[in-house]
Amino acid sequence: MNRVRVSVAYVDGTSAEVVLRPFALVAAERHFRGSIPGMEGTLYAAWHQLGQPGTFADWLESLEAVGEEAVPPTSATESAPSPSSP
């Protein structure tokens, strides 16, 4: 599965970037009862992962711009330790 990087710019001039992790995508699936609807689902997952206070609707109101891009998955060999040789 490709990962998704979400970049947000806030109306106050600050910004944030996050590569969505499975826990945030599952939270969005649970919130939307099984399917993640387009931009709203992606933004919900980003809001959940960023741990923003307040409601999702309030957070949406604070956004000025949003960007999204696919990020290739990391291979298992990059994150798994190498087996030690005897």
Secondary structure as UniProt FT lines:
FT   STRAND          3..10
FT   TURN            11..12
FT   STRAND          15..19
FT   HELIX           22..31
FT   TURN            32..34
FT   HELIX           38..50
FT   HELIX           56..61
FT   STRAND          63..71
FT   HELIX           76..79
//
